[in-house]
Amino acid sequence: MSRVCELTGKGPMTGNNVSHANNKTRRRFLPNLNDVSLQSEALGRAFKFRISAAALRTVDHRGGLDQFLAKAKDSELSPNALKVKKAIAKSSDTAEALS
């Protein structure tokens, strides 16, 4: 399973462990990923994602999954998240057409 956030594209970074003797060895900094279910108000159902803790805070800050995906860049989203974004856009388009 890849260590990449499905909503922000945040992945592992590399750096050095530095000892007291100033020896440097390579290491990886992994993102803090969590399995969460996020509710879509437009579609009326929940979706499961593997996202970073920072992304979860951002989703809450922007007011939910629908608003987050509306502002998100397509290049950062996973294929699963892109499908959800397009379904939400399609749902809002049909809602506007009916009113």
N, C-alpha and C positions, 0 to 999 in steps of 0.2 A: 504494500500500500504506500503510495507516494505521500511524502510529508509536505503537502502544499494546501494552503487554505483555498477552499472552493469559491469564496466571494472576493477575496482581495489578491489572490495569487502569491501571497507571502510564502516563501520557501526557506530551506536551510541556508545559512550563511556560513562562511568559513573564517577562521582566525587562528590564533596561537594560544596554547597554554604556555604561560611564562612562569618558570620556577623561581625560587628565591635566588638561585645561582644564575638567573637570566638565561637558562636554556629554553629554547623555543621548539615546541612540537605542534603540529597541525591538529586542529580540532574542528568540530561542526557545532554551530549554534542552531538548534532545532526550534521551529515555531511552537507555541503553546496551543496545540490543536485539541478541540473538543467536539464530540458528536452531539449535535443539538437538533431539535425539531423546531422549525420556525413557522408560524402561522401566517398564511396569506389572507388578508381581508378581502381582496378582490375575488379570489377563487374559492374562499371558504374552506380551505383545507390546510393541513400541515405538510411541510416538506423536510426531509432529513438532510442535513449538511454536515460536513466536517470542516469547521471553521476555527480560526484563531480567536483567542480571548479578546484581542483588540477589535477584531471584526464584529464580534458579538456586542461589544460596547457601542460600536459605531451604528449597528443596526438599531439598537435601542435609542441612541441619540437622534437618529434621523426619523424615528417614528414608526419603525416596523420594516418588515421584509419588502413590501411593495415600494415604499419610498426609497429604500436603499438601492434596490435593483434599478429603479428609474434613473438614478444618478450614476450608477456604476458603469465603467467602461467595459465593452464587450471583450476586449483583449485580456482583461484580468479574470473574467469569470470562467468557471469550469463548464464543460458541455451540459452538465445537468442543470447548473444555475442559469445558463443561457436559455434552455428550454422553458424554465419557470418564468424568466423575464419576458419571453415572447408570448407565453400564455397569459400573463398578467396584462401585457400591452393589448393583446387581442381582446381580452375580456373588457378592458376599459374602453376600447374603441366601440365595441358593440353596445356597451352601456350608454355611451354618448350618442350613438345613432338612434337608440330607442327613445331618448328624452328630447 
